[in-house]
Amino acid sequence: MCGIVGYVGNEEAAPILLDGLKRLEYRGYDSAGVAVVAPEGELQLVRRVGKLFRLEQELGARPLRGRIGIGHTRWATHGRPSEVNAHPHVAGPIVLVHNGIIENHMALRSALLARGARIASDTDTELVAHLIHFKLREGMVLEEAVRRSLLELRGAYAIALLSTEEPNRIVVAKSSSPLVIGVGEGAMFCGSDIPALLPYTRRMVFLEDGDFAVLERDAYRIHRIDTGERVERPLRYIDWSPVMAEKGGFKHFMLKEIHEQPRAIEDTLRGRLHREEGDIYSEEIGLSERDAQAIERVFLIACGTSHHASLVGRYYIEMLARLPAVAELASEFRGRDPIVGPRDLVVAVSQSGETIDTLVAAREAKERGARVLAVANVIGSAIPRLADASFYTHAGPEIGVASTKCFTAQLVALLMLAIWLGRRRNVLDPIKARELVEGLARLPLQMRDVIIGTKQLVSNLAKRHGNARDVLFLGRGFSYPIALEGALKLKEISYVHAEGYPAGEMKHGPIALIDVNVPVIVIAPRDRWYERTLSNLQEAMAREGKIIAIASEGDEAVHRLTQDVIEVPEVIEFLNPLLTVIPLQLYAYYVADQKGTDIDQPRNLAKTVTVE
Ligand code: M6R
């Protein structure tokens, strides 16, 4: 989605803004712009369509002068990508950037036109700048003009603006779209996302919905939009390092992030495994023993890849904590008046912690009295802030649009949650729990072995099958969500049509698709579903599908059936998804790389989906 950066301090603003925008490139965009105000109030505005290098070239040829500015990368919602629709937008002395969607834009546009506003773009954003400008003309001071204008907006927004008449302050505001303030030494920053600010400061303040803030070089103040009342928000230290958000010698962030999985898992497990007791330490889950026993149902709500992790999590919770559990797409859960209440635990799973459907679904569940637990990767993001408690994954910043390391980190977080619940509810045998905990502790090394040990083979298979038009992924039990995830990875970055199916459903329709041109990737590790999955593999072979099997090490039976076998270490069955997904991530990566697609920023996609 769109990205915002702002800076006020002692340095030249333009290079800092450009650097911040580059760090937000992964969010996806179609145009970009910066506005810098010189000390005497001269506004310098540059906007370009397309990739950031166009903006960079222009700034190189015509450097901007000034120590305060705002920048933006735009992902078009209102109006096609064009220079005039790119942000920042200007109305009188007001210069403004915005993420999100202003829902009442049509009424606003008519009212502003009736008052004589000269609106240059098709965007909803420019309207906000005009609204503020009119209020300044009515005699309001900047802060009040902004506050009063925000009261007239409906929808989601994160806004940063400045006035050429007061070139020492940036005003920012937030409603259902992320915005963070970075507190530096003699400098203040704002951004829609943490990585934009990491090289400059790790001290961050997260605005709440309905907050606006005034940033000056040495200070910031936060107020409520509705009352104007001043409020305090906690200053948080973000321990991600800027290097974590760089490619580190890899061709793409996605490949780097696939390789980072062992570390992401180690960090997510750190301090949480009680190996002697076969238990999980976690205050963060935010439930007492009695609460855990009183829960009657668990809902896991999420979108996309996080939904696939939730589908596995659902099995974990049912099988280990013996609680009825369902994994629901947040976009389907919200708004249908779901039957959920005080005896239910709702686990909202989200890498970014900002996905609008998951956020709204969690809010609706909370309003009905359910206890909400967030499983998120971004500290202080909207979903954890709304939740009653947060059990964070510690995967570090994920930049590639295709989620990889956050998916596996979510799986271990959900497995830990299931073990914790199972122990508290006295339904999980301590010996089995110890086996699981020991298995988790060994996992990072095994993941490393899978990455190193399979990538050449997977890359060769991608060369052989990369031109297929359709690919089918099959799995049962824990491997069914992994089949869905393998298909999603392949389609989102390589644009190849792919379907994930529960292997048992194959006979009920998809088998008709199989012929000599269709690779069928069968996930068949040794587990309780193994024999039946093997029958499905044979059925696909009988239709001349090209079978690639993901199997446990040394599985001769699978080797006899097909020559293309990718082996993963044999582990306790609950851990299989953490290993079997890796070759599928690599397969998608190598197919896409061979096709030359934009792997880290696939077409039409954005890293964080904050609009509906
Ligand atoms: O930040 P979230 O985990 O809430 O995001 C949910 C989906 O948008 C996300 O997983 C998406 O499906 C990824 N691009 C998949 O790789």
Boltz pocket constraint, residues with backbone or C-beta under 6 A from the ligand:
constraints:
  - pocket:
      binder: B
      contacts: [[A, 303], [A, 304], [A, 305], [A, 306], [A, 307], [A, 349], [A, 350], [A, 351], [A, 352], [A, 353], [A, 354], [A, 355], [A, 358], [A, 401], [A, 402], [A, 403], [A, 404], [A, 488], [A, 492], [A, 606], [A, 607], [A, 608], [A, 609]]
      max_distance: 6.0
